[in-house]
């Protein structure tokens, strides 16, 4: 999964996460009920989210087999959630 491309459906756009998504990521990720259901620790700050995104963007080589995508409504470029994609090499 070396190419980090966008995917579109009739209603959604799944696109590579960007540093500018940090505030929106914090907005949902700082809520304990969301974090618990999603299986990640509660976000502590926008800066923590920015660092998490930066680590994903800096991945290289085999690390790029798992990437974070932003979930956005088509026609709106505002992150409303994220999804991880992982390439299976069998």
C-alpha positions, 0 to 999 in steps of 0.5 A: 500500500505504498500509494496513499490514495483517496477512496470515494463512495456515493456519500463518503470520501476516505482520504489520507489523514492530514496534520490539519485534521488534528483538531477534529480528531481531538474533538471526537477522540477526547470523549471517553465513550468514543475512545472506549468503543473505538479501542484507543486511549482518550486523546489528551490534546490537539498536539497529541493528535498532531503528533500521532498524525505526524508519525503516520505521515512519516512512515516508510518502507514496510511501515506503510502497509498500515495507514490512517485514513480520514472519513469525510462526508463527500463535498465536505473536507472535515474529518468526522472519524478515522479508519486504519487500513492494513495491507495483508501480505500472504 
